[in-house]
Amino acid sequence: MATLLRALAVVSVALAAAGTAGAYGFEQVADGFADPTYVTSAPGDASTLYVVERRGDIKVVRGGAVVGTLLDISSQVWAEGEGGMLSVAFHPRYAQNHLFYVDFTDLDRDTHVAEYRVDNGAAVLVRDLFFVEQVYPNHKGGQLQFDREGRLYVGMGDGGSQDGNPQDDPDNQAQNLSSKLGKLWRVDPLRSTTWQMVAYGFRNPWRFSFDRSTGDLWLGDVGAGTFEEADFRKRADIGKLANFGWSHFEGPSVYNRQFPLRGKGKLVGPVWTYGHSTGNCSIIGGYVYRGTAVPKARGRYFFGDYCSGLVWQFRAGPKGRASAPVRLDGTVPNLVSFGQDANGELYAVTFDGVLYELK
């Protein structure tokens, strides 16, 4: 295991310079949103985008303009610290069952995954599907995604610490298999209410996605003081419990010697890490591009950094990263999330309230 992590340390070098990805980049398509945290579309309808706003609503966007609101629960949402409404996921059979799911923190700062149904044009609460008690104001995770089999996944951060400092998971939630924090969970919401833990050892898996072509999992886990990391799990292995190492490891290096690794599940190291040079601070995990608007970008995984606004891409392979990361020209200031529509086109949103598209 140590050999694996030393090998990862060797490839954890400075990210490649800009220059070879200048044929495409992110262009602004809409603005005026209030602290957006995510963007997506419903299956089968790429013409309509849904932009999640942190305060607790979801805006409906067509042709670059806001045309309505899908959901507004702002009176129920704590949108301070790292809380708020953090993502939305539409059921793969949304056209038939009209179900969608949101992740948010309530007024007590606790995490909910709630199921809604659109009935006569209005979103109606069906049930609270997942609840996680939170103690501190940070590291909430919050991503929701469906896989090909109709299972819903949610990523949970380690719950943070008092006032966001120190950063080392003092309650050891990520390696505690009895805690819901620092984990990746899944459930088929049409068949069960019992969630399965498929991975643990995360600090803050803020954004993750499934490659719509292969079904493989890509995840960006936000680091502490030194490393940001991109993680990978093959589709065939996702259901097998895995340990991603935090907080014993941060990226490829030992971070907390006093917190030993749990031995349950396979220890999985990152496929790429980068440091905090050039103003980097927090990885924004992205997507493997499978759209048609930018043919040269197909099959490449895009990710970025919140503080620097830099965006990189590399070719995705059967074992993860298949080429060196290349930086796109320019930046996406205050980048907070990527998203994709039903056709696989790639978008990004920022805390400046701007929506971008890869073109």
RONU-995170 format. One line per field, with one value per residue (C-alpha): residue in one letter; x, y, z; residue number from 0. Coordinates in pm, whole numbers, plus 32768, in hexadecimal, padded with zeros to 4 digits. Layout:
BEGIN
code: A / ...
c1: X / ...
c2: Y / ...
c3: Z / ...
pos: NUM / ...
//
This chain:
BEGIN
code: M / A / T / L / L / R / A / L / A / V / V / S / V / A / L / A / A / A / G / T / A / G / A / Y / G / F / E / Q / V / A / D / G / F / A / D / P / T / Y / V / T / S / A / P / G / D / A / S / T / L / Y / V / V / E / R / R / G / D / I / K / V / V / R / G / G / A / V / V / G / T / L / L / D / I / S / S / Q / V / W / A / E / G / E / G / G / M / L / S / V / A / F / H / P / R / Y / A / Q / N / H / L / F / Y / V / D / F / T / D / L / D / R / D / T / H / V / A / E / Y / R / V / D / N / G / A / A / V / L / V / R / D / L / F / F / V / E / Q / V / Y / P / N / H / K / G / G / Q / L / Q / F / D / R / E / G / R / L / Y / V / G / M / G / D / G / G / S / Q / D / G / N / P / Q / D / D / P / D / N / Q / A / Q / N / L / S / S / K / L / G / K / L / W / R / V / D / P / L / R / S / T / T / W / Q / M / V / A / Y / G / F / R / N / P / W / R / F / S / F / D / R / S / T / G / D / L / W / L / G / D / V / G / A / G / T / F / E / E / A / D / F / R / K / R / A / D / I / G / K / L / A / N / F / G / W / S / H / F / E / G / P / S / V / Y / N / R / Q / F / P / L / R / G / K / G / K / L / V / G / P / V / W / T / Y / G / H / S / T / G / N / C / S / I / I / G / G / Y / V / Y / R / G / T / A / V / P / K / A / R / G / R / Y / F / F / G / D / Y / C / S / G / L / V / W / Q / F / R / A / G / P / K / G / R / A / S / A / P / V / R / L / D / G / T / V / P / N / L / V / S / F / G / Q / D / A / N / G / E / L / Y / A / V / T / F / D / G / V / L / Y / E / L / K
c1: 8000 / 811A / 81BB / 807A / 806A / 81DA / 819E / 8079 / 8156 / 8245 / 8130 / 80A7 / 8162 / 8103 / 7FDE / 802E / 803D / 7F33 / 7F56 / 7EE0 / 7D72 / 7D3B / 7C49 / 7B2D / 7AD0 / 79B1 / 78D5 / 77CF / 7668 / 75A0 / 75CF / 7512 / 74F4 / 750F / 7636 / 75F3 / 767B / 761F / 758C / 74EF / 73CB / 72C0 / 72F3 / 727E / 725E / 73A3 / 72E7 / 7298 / 73A3 / 736D / 7454 / 745D / 7486 / 7524 / 740F / 731B / 727D / 72A7 / 7289 / 7208 / 72DC / 728F / 734A / 7430 / 7311 / 7263 / 70FC / 7085 / 70CE / 70B6 / 70D5 / 70F7 / 7135 / 7210 / 7150 / 71CB / 7336 / 7468 / 7544 / 766E / 77C0 / 77D5 / 7661 / 753C / 748D / 75B1 / 7530 / 7409 / 73E5 / 72C5 / 725C / 72BF / 7149 / 70EC / 7018 / 6F37 / 6F49 / 6F9E / 7084 / 71B4 / 7298 / 7347 / 745E / 744B / 749E / 7379 / 7365 / 7413 / 752F / 74D9 / 74E1 / 73AC / 737B / 720D / 7136 / 7045 / 6F45 / 6ED0 / 6D54 / 6C8C / 6DBD / 6E0D / 6F1C / 6E84 / 6F50 / 6F2E / 7017 / 715E / 723E / 7384 / 73DE / 7534 / 7566 / 7675 / 773F / 7821 / 77DE / 78C1 / 7910 / 77AC / 77F1 / 76A0 / 76BA / 759A / 75BE / 7509 / 75C1 / 754C / 748A / 73B4 / 746D / 7490 / 75E1 / 7631 / 778A / 77BC / 78E2 / 7983 / 78B3 / 79D8 / 7A3A / 79E9 / 79FA / 7A9E / 7BE6 / 7CAA / 7C74 / 7CCC / 7B7C / 7BB1 / 7A8D / 7B1D / 79D1 / 7A61 / 7AFE / 79DF / 7900 / 77E9 / 77D4 / 771C / 7822 / 794A / 7898 / 77F9 / 769D / 75A4 / 743E / 733B / 722A / 7115 / 7169 / 7202 / 7240 / 737E / 74B9 / 75F6 / 774C / 7829 / 7955 / 79E7 / 7B1C / 7AB4 / 7AF7 / 79FB / 798E / 78EC / 78B4 / 78B2 / 781E / 77EC / 7879 / 773B / 77F5 / 78A4 / 77F0 / 793C / 7943 / 7A11 / 7A2C / 7ADE / 7B31 / 7B89 / 7CD5 / 7D57 / 7E9C / 7F64 / 7EB4 / 7D77 / 7D1E / 7C5F / 7BE5 / 7B6A / 7AA8 / 7A50 / 78E0 / 7912 / 79B7 / 78D1 / 77FB / 792D / 7980 / 7AB1 / 7B7C / 7BFF / 7CE9 / 7C8A / 7CED / 7E10 / 7E72 / 7E4C / 7E86 / 7FC3 / 8057 / 8014 / 7F4E / 7ECE / 7FA9 / 7ECF / 7DA3 / 7DF2 / 7D4C / 7C27 / 7C7A / 7B23 / 7B0E / 7C1E / 7CFE / 7CDF / 7DDB / 7D98 / 7DD7 / 7E51 / 7EAE / 7F19 / 7F99 / 7F38 / 8021 / 7F98 / 7E81 / 7DE2 / 7D1D / 7BF2 / 7BB3 / 7A6A / 7A31 / 7996 / 7929 / 79AD / 7932 / 784E / 779B / 77AE / 77E0 / 7958 / 79D5 / 7B40 / 7AD8 / 7A23 / 7AA1 / 7B59 / 7B1D / 7AF6 / 7B32 / 7B97 / 7BEF / 7B0E / 7C15 / 7CEC / 7BD1 / 7CBA / 7C24 / 7CDE / 7C8A / 7D26 / 7CC8 / 7C03 / 7C76 / 7C02 / 7CDA / 7C9A / 7D82 / 7E12 / 7ECF / 7F72 / 7E84 / 7E82 / 7E0A / 7D05 / 7D4C / 7CB2 / 7BFA / 7A9B / 7A9E / 7A03 / 79B7 / 78D1 / 784C / 783B / 7702 / 7689 / 7545 / 7488 / 7562 / 76A9 / 76FF / 77D2 / 777F / 7815 / 7787 / 7834 / 77EB / 77EE / 769C / 7714 / 76C1 / 77C4 / 77C3 / 78E7 / 7900
c2: 8000 / 80EE / 809E / 8101 / 824E / 829A / 825C / 834B / 844F / 843A / 8495 / 85A5 / 86BD / 8818 / 8818 / 8844 / 89A0 / 8A34 / 8A2F / 88EA / 890B / 8A60 / 89DC / 89E3 / 8A83 / 8AF8 / 8C13 / 8CD0 / 8C7A / 8D14 / 8DD9 / 8E78 / 8D44 / 8D5B / 8C87 / 8B63 / 8A13 / 8925 / 8906 / 87E1 / 877D / 8673 / 8533 / 8558 / 86D5 / 878A / 88C8 / 8915 / 894C / 8955 / 8A33 / 89F2 / 8B27 / 8AFE / 8BB8 / 8A9F / 8AC0 / 8A2B / 8B0E / 8A95 / 8B13 / 8B07 / 8BBB / 8C63 / 8D02 / 8CA8 / 8C47 / 8BC3 / 8B18 / 89A1 / 89A8 / 8AAC / 8A2F / 8B53 / 8B7A / 8A1C / 8A3B / 8AA2 / 8B47 / 8BAF / 8B0C / 89FC / 89B2 / 8A01 / 894E / 889B / 87CE / 8731 / 85E8 / 8580 / 8416 / 8362 / 8324 / 848B / 84AA / 8398 / 83BE / 8534 / 84F1 / 85BE / 85D3 / 86EF / 8701 / 881F / 8884 / 88DF / 89F8 / 891A / 88E9 / 8777 / 86D4 / 8654 / 85A0 / 85DC / 8545 / 8625 / 85E5 / 86E4 / 86DE / 87C9 / 88A6 / 88BF / 8809 / 8742 / 86A3 / 8528 / 84C6 / 8503 / 83F2 / 8428 / 84EB / 8534 / 85EF / 86F7 / 8798 / 888C / 8987 / 88F8 / 87C8 / 876D / 86BB / 86DA / 8644 / 856B / 848E / 8365 / 8240 / 8173 / 8081 / 8192 / 81A0 / 82F2 / 8350 / 845C / 84CE / 8534 / 85FF / 85AF / 86BC / 87A8 / 8843 / 896B / 8AB0 / 89EF / 89D6 / 88F6 / 8831 / 86D1 / 8627 / 8636 / 8549 / 8449 / 842C / 83C5 / 8283 / 8236 / 8136 / 8180 / 82EB / 8366 / 8476 / 845F / 8358 / 8310 / 8277 / 81EA / 816B / 810F / 81FD / 8142 / 7FF8 / 803B / 8133 / 8083 / 8138 / 807A / 8106 / 80D4 / 81A7 / 825E / 8325 / 8471 / 85D0 / 8686 / 85D8 / 871A / 86A8 / 8552 / 84C5 / 838D / 8377 / 8359 / 827A / 8184 / 81AC / 81E7 / 82CA / 840A / 84CD / 8606 / 85FA / 874E / 8746 / 87EE / 88AF / 8809 / 872B / 8731 / 85E3 / 8546 / 83E5 / 82D1 / 818D / 80A1 / 8058 / 7EE7 / 7F3F / 8053 / 7F64 / 7ED6 / 7F97 / 8078 / 8151 / 8295 / 82D8 / 841F / 8489 / 839B / 8404 / 854F / 8501 / 842C / 848B / 8433 / 8549 / 84BE / 83AC / 839E / 832C / 81D2 / 8151 / 8068 / 7F1D / 7EE3 / 7F0D / 7F55 / 8082 / 815C / 826E / 83A0 / 839C / 8502 / 85FE / 8768 / 8866 / 89C2 / 8A84 / 8B91 / 8BD9 / 8A7F / 8A14 / 8934 / 883A / 884B / 86EF / 86E2 / 85FF / 8533 / 85F3 / 8523 / 8637 / 8688 / 8802 / 87E6 / 86A8 / 86DE / 86D2 / 8585 / 8483 / 8581 / 85BA / 8728 / 87AE / 88FA / 89BA / 8AA7 / 8BA4 / 8BBE / 8B8A / 8AB0 / 8990 / 885B / 872C / 85DD / 84B1 / 83B0 / 8249 / 80F4 / 8119 / 828C / 839B / 8340 / 8482 / 85A3 / 86B9 / 87E9 / 893D / 89F5 / 8B5A / 8C5B / 8C23 / 8BF5 / 8CE1 / 8C5B / 8B0E / 8A46 / 8928 / 8882 / 87E1 / 873A / 8731 / 860A / 8612 / 860C / 8779 / 880D / 893F / 89F7 / 8AE3 / 8BDD / 8C92 / 8DCF / 8D5A / 8CFF / 8BCD / 8B58 / 8A50 / 8996 / 8A08
c3: 8000 / 8055 / 7F05 / 7E54 / 7F0A / 7ECD / 7D5C / 7D64 / 7E08 / 7CDF / 7BE9 / 7CCA / 7C1F / 7BA8 / 7AB8 / 7949 / 78B9 / 77DB / 7665 / 75C7 / 762B / 7590 / 7489 / 7585 / 76CE / 77A8 / 7728 / 77EF / 7791 / 78B1 / 79F3 / 7B11 / 7BEE / 7D6B / 7DE3 / 7CF6 / 7D67 / 7C4E / 7AF0 / 7A3A / 795C / 7973 / 78A9 / 7743 / 774B / 7707 / 76AB / 7817 / 7920 / 7A96 / 7B62 / 7CD8 / 7DB0 / 7F04 / 7FBA / 7F6A / 7E13 / 7CB9 / 7B8A / 7A3A / 7916 / 77A1 / 768F / 778C / 7851 / 7996 / 7945 / 7A94 / 7BE0 / 7C0F / 7D8B / 7E9E / 8001 / 8068 / 81B0 / 8213 / 81A8 / 8270 / 816B / 823E / 8270 / 816A / 817D / 809C / 7F82 / 7EE3 / 7DBD / 7D09 / 7C50 / 7B6E / 7B6E / 7A29 / 79ED / 7A3E / 7903 / 798F / 7B0C / 7B2B / 7C55 / 7CB2 / 7DE1 / 7E96 / 7F97 / 8093 / 81F6 / 82D5 / 83D4 / 84D3 / 83D5 / 83A6 / 824E / 8199 / 8051 / 7FFA / 7EE9 / 7E29 / 7D1A / 7C1B / 7C27 / 7B48 / 7B1D / 7C92 / 7D55 / 7E75 / 7F8C / 7F88 / 80A4 / 8156 / 80CA / 818B / 82C4 / 8356 / 849B / 847D / 8595 / 84DE / 83C5 / 82B8 / 81DE / 817C / 8034 / 7F89 / 7E2C / 7DAF / 7C7A / 7BE2 / 7B47 / 7A1C / 7AF6 / 7B91 / 7CDD / 7D85 / 7E1D / 7F1B / 7F8A / 80F4 / 8176 / 82C5 / 8371 / 83A4 / 84EE / 85C9 / 8501 / 83E5 / 84A1 / 84C7 / 8388 / 83F5 / 8442 / 85BE / 85FD / 8507 / 8450 / 82FE / 8381 / 846F / 83C6 / 84BE / 8449 / 8313 / 82E2 / 81F5 / 8124 / 7FD2 / 7FF0 / 7EF6 / 7EE8 / 7DE2 / 7E59 / 7DA3 / 7E4A / 7F9E / 80B5 / 8129 / 80BE / 8069 / 80C0 / 7F8C / 7FF2 / 811D / 8179 / 80DB / 8158 / 807D / 7F3A / 7EC4 / 7D5D / 7CB6 / 7B76 / 7AA6 / 7946 / 7876 / 777D / 7868 / 79B5 / 7A67 / 7B98 / 7BA8 / 7CED / 7D66 / 7EDA / 7F6C / 8023 / 815E / 8159 / 8043 / 7F44 / 7E73 / 7DD9 / 7CBA / 7CFF / 7C1A / 7C40 / 7B25 / 7AF6 / 7B47 / 7C94 / 7D13 / 7DE0 / 7E93 / 7FCE / 7FA7 / 8095 / 7FFB / 811D / 81CA / 82CC / 82F5 / 8196 / 80E3 / 7F77 / 7F61 / 80B3 / 821F / 82C9 / 8415 / 84A6 / 85DE / 850E / 8481 / 8347 / 8368 / 82C6 / 8230 / 80B6 / 7FB7 / 7FED / 7EB5 / 7E66 / 7D8B / 7C15 / 7C28 / 7D33 / 7D23 / 7E1B / 7E85 / 7DA4 / 7CB8 / 7DAF / 7DB2 / 7EE6 / 7E9A / 7D83 / 7CC7 / 7C3D / 7AE5 / 79CB / 78AA / 777C / 769C / 75DE / 746C / 7465 / 74A6 / 73F8 / 7463 / 75D0 / 75C1 / 76B7 / 778D / 78FE / 7961 / 7ABF / 7B57 / 7C90 / 7D52 / 7DBF / 7C86 / 7B8C / 7ABE / 79F9 / 7984 / 78B5 / 786D / 779D / 7863 / 7846 / 78C4 / 79FB / 7A2E / 79AD / 7859 / 780B / 78C3 / 7931 / 784F / 78C3 / 77F8 / 7795 / 787B / 79C2 / 7A47 / 7B74 / 7CB7 / 7C10 / 7CF4 / 7C1E / 7ACD / 7A41 / 7904 / 7842 / 77B2 / 7678 / 7738 / 76FE / 7816 / 78E9 / 7A10 / 7B14 / 7BF6 / 7D3A / 7C66 / 7BE3 / 7A85 / 79B3 / 78B5 / 77A2 / 7703 / 7599
pos: 0 / 1 / 2 / 3 / 4 / 5 / 6 / 7 / 8 / 9 / 10 / 11 / 12 / 13 / 14 / 15 / 16 / 17 / 18 / 19 / 20 / 21 / 22 / 23 / 24 / 25 / 26 / 27 / 28 / 29 / 30 / 31 / 32 / 33 / 34 / 35 / 36 / 37 / 38 / 39 / 40 / 41 / 42 / 43 / 44 / 45 / 46 / 47 / 48 / 49 / 50 / 51 / 52 / 53 / 54 / 55 / 56 / 57 / 58 / 59 / 60 / 61 / 62 / 63 / 64 / 65 / 66 / 67 / 68 / 69 / 70 / 71 / 72 / 73 / 74 / 75 / 76 / 77 / 78 / 79 / 80 / 81 / 82 / 83 / 84 / 85 / 86 / 87 / 88 / 89 / 90 / 91 / 92 / 93 / 94 / 95 / 96 / 97 / 98 / 99 / 100 / 101 / 102 / 103 / 104 / 105 / 106 / 107 / 108 / 109 / 110 / 111 / 112 / 113 / 114 / 115 / 116 / 117 / 118 / 119 / 120 / 121 / 122 / 123 / 124 / 125 / 126 / 127 / 128 / 129 / 130 / 131 / 132 / 133 / 134 / 135 / 136 / 137 / 138 / 139 / 140 / 141 / 142 / 143 / 144 / 145 / 146 / 147 / 148 / 149 / 150 / 151 / 152 / 153 / 154 / 155 / 156 / 157 / 158 / 159 / 160 / 161 / 162 / 163 / 164 / 165 / 166 / 167 / 168 / 169 / 170 / 171 / 172 / 173 / 174 / 175 / 176 / 177 / 178 / 179 / 180 / 181 / 182 / 183 / 184 / 185 / 186 / 187 / 188 / 189 / 190 / 191 / 192 / 193 / 194 / 195 / 196 / 197 / 198 / 199 / 200 / 201 / 202 / 203 / 204 / 205 / 206 / 207 / 208 / 209 / 210 / 211 / 212 / 213 / 214 / 215 / 216 / 217 / 218 / 219 / 220 / 221 / 222 / 223 / 224 / 225 / 226 / 227 / 228 / 229 / 230 / 231 / 232 / 233 / 234 / 235 / 236 / 237 / 238 / 239 / 240 / 241 / 242 / 243 / 244 / 245 / 246 / 247 / 248 / 249 / 250 / 251 / 252 / 253 / 254 / 255 / 256 / 257 / 258 / 259 / 260 / 261 / 262 / 263 / 264 / 265 / 266 / 267 / 268 / 269 / 270 / 271 / 272 / 273 / 274 / 275 / 276 / 277 / 278 / 279 / 280 / 281 / 282 / 283 / 284 / 285 / 286 / 287 / 288 / 289 / 290 / 291 / 292 / 293 / 294 / 295 / 296 / 297 / 298 / 299 / 300 / 301 / 302 / 303 / 304 / 305 / 306 / 307 / 308 / 309 / 310 / 311 / 312 / 313 / 314 / 315 / 316 / 317 / 318 / 319 / 320 / 321 / 322 / 323 / 324 / 325 / 326 / 327 / 328 / 329 / 330 / 331 / 332 / 333 / 334 / 335 / 336 / 337 / 338 / 339 / 340 / 341 / 342 / 343 / 344 / 345 / 346 / 347 / 348 / 349 / 350 / 351 / 352 / 353 / 354 / 355 / 356 / 357 / 358
//
